[in-house]
């Protein structure tokens, strides 16, 4: 498909020159080696992207290769690159992606800059790591400077329901690669509607980078701590060396008419938590950039690159400790946290006062996902049994879940999910008909026919399994309406608590 079939519009610029000059001067030492900086207007287009990647493949064919995940909805083949030295089978696997939201152009440009710097100047990083990079994950949205995929879906709200074709392609590739470290590069909006409520004429977010990482209780504590205390901390120190500002990610929400600030990630619907639930060291990196056009674009690209470089350096320097942390996480025996809530407390946040053009601190209420409070807690089952449902099985396999099937009929003691309270959300969200349920667990003996699916929980991605199969979980297949149900109905999902030896096949 030709690029000319798209009209690329300029991104609106909400940032005044005085803010840019005082707080966000461009980074003029950036090497102008990526496509967007070889022209005066616009951003890297698809043809330039492919040409850039193929030129490096030709130059470094021994360590760099380009392949394709499949087609976007508009017919663009989504490239993924592999950077590795063939002599290290024990290398730590690192997944990097940019451009999941199409109006966050510096995420793609920064990733391309990182690729070039690794190949041209920093091949020492490949001693202990292997890298896969998807530089432009949402091509259709990117070419229109739209956050959304062609069908109107936000791909970072589609990590568990898996409706968009791009989501399935990306998640399949992620699951097959099975990385130990994953970084998803984004940009964020510094001029939010809710910010107009602060100060005389409003405020703007100040931070060059905000780090979004998970507080989800189904991610083992050691992995959450290691992500924050080592990877995020090291990236922060790197940014400090260049006087770039950073902070844990915050966004606004309204609770009973009052503005609150969400901190951290808890939802499996987005990459920061979805990746982490596979026992991967995961971070979503938000660079200040949406709705400010090409203001500070060199700076934004360089900041993206710096964070990516720091994560690669940390991974390369600590392969044994990373593997030890992930082994510990895989061996963690724990309860299942079906639902939890954010801790709420007052604090302050540094922002730019738009009237004074000065940094100020404002009093805010934080809702902190990094300090979660458990609500519904259950014992971890030995396995789940699912009555024949090809759609659910296909989604589980895309998520990297290993599914087996019974080779013969079995009579099994199970816990069934009985719906005792049901609510259907009237308005669709992300093209999904949401459901909210409460359940009773009912012990019963059932006969399951040959071919019935059985999913054991002693597998690497089991933490993600709980998020999609426990019905009250906010991103479960029931909550998303993928499994339709109703009052007093029994779900086609069953829990097995006892360790049993089934006659099964993969």
Order of alpha helices (4+ residues) and beta strands (2+ residues): alpha-alpha-beta-beta-beta-alpha-beta-alpha-alpha-beta-beta-beta-alpha-alpha-beta-beta-beta-alpha-beta-alpha-alpha-beta-beta-beta-beta-beta-alpha-beta-beta-beta-beta-alpha-beta-beta
